[in-house]
Amino acid sequence: MRPGKLKKLLDFYPTPGVSGERMHAFLAWGLKPAIAQKDEDEDFELGTFSYSQIGRMIRRGEIADGKTLIGFFYLKKPKNQ
């Protein structure tokens, strides 16, 4: 998907003390289908989910990857913090 607009949310170290890799989380709007080459080892499926659906998927253990959890809970935090 290609975003019409991006907003940077935060950046973080997924494995501090092990690697200096730094990841960046963005919120995207106005997504449009786009085609890109996949890596050989990539296997993914696109889907559209509401914020509440994602919360339920996390609680059921269907979503457990750290990148998604960080983005979800960052967006869930109260706006005044």
QUIPEVEN-V16232 format. One record per residue. N is the residue number from 1. PHI is phi as a letter, one per 20 degrees, with the letter a starting at -180 (NA if undefined). OMEGA is omega in whole degrees, 0 to 359 (NA if undefined). D_LAST is the distance of its C-alpha to the last C-alpha in Angstrom with 2 decimals. Layout:
N;PHI;OMEGA;D_LAST / N;PHI;OMEGA;D_LAST
//
This chain:
1;NA;178;30.91 / 2;d;181;30.31 / 3;e;171;27.13 / 4;e;181;27.55 / 5;b;178;24.07 / 6;c;172;21.52 / 7;c;178;17.90 / 8;f;180;16.80 / 9;e;184;13.60 / 10;a;170;13.89 / 11;c;186;16.80 / 12;b;176;17.74 / 13;d;183;20.94 / 14;f;181;22.42 / 15;c;180;25.00 / 16;f;181;24.18 / 17;n;180;27.33 / 18;d;184;29.50 / 19;b;176;28.83 / 20;e;181;27.24 / 21;g;179;26.36 / 22;c;180;23.02 / 23;d;181;21.71 / 24;c;179;19.70 / 25;d;180;17.94 / 26;c;170;18.42 / 27;d;184;18.15 / 28;d;176;21.64 / 29;c;174;23.31 / 30;m;183;26.97 / 31;f;177;28.31 / 32;c;179;32.07 / 33;g;177;34.44 / 34;b;181;35.53 / 35;d;177;37.86 / 36;b;177;37.36 / 37;f;175;39.30 / 38;e;171;37.98 / 39;f;181;38.40 / 40;g;185;41.26 / 41;e;180;39.08 / 42;e;175;36.53 / 43;b;181;36.74 / 44;b;180;34.14 / 45;c;180;34.11 / 46;e;176;31.97 / 47;b;177;30.49 / 48;d;183;28.26 / 49;c;175;25.85 / 50;f;178;23.41 / 51;g;180;19.85 / 52;f;176;21.23 / 53;f;179;24.24 / 54;f;177;22.26 / 55;g;179;20.44 / 56;f;180;23.96 / 57;f;177;25.36 / 58;f;181;22.84 / 59;f;179;23.69 / 60;e;181;27.38 / 61;n;179;27.18 / 62;f;174;28.29 / 63;d;182;25.36 / 64;c;182;24.76 / 65;e;186;24.23 / 66;g;182;21.30 / 67;f;179;20.59 / 68;f;180;20.22 / 69;f;180;18.15 / 70;f;179;15.58 / 71;f;181;15.42 / 72;f;184;15.40 / 73;f;173;12.64 / 74;f;180;10.40 / 75;f;182;11.23 / 76;f;185;10.89 / 77;f;177;7.26 / 78;g;185;5.89 / 79;f;183;5.65 / 80;e;180;3.81 / 81;d;NA;0.00
//
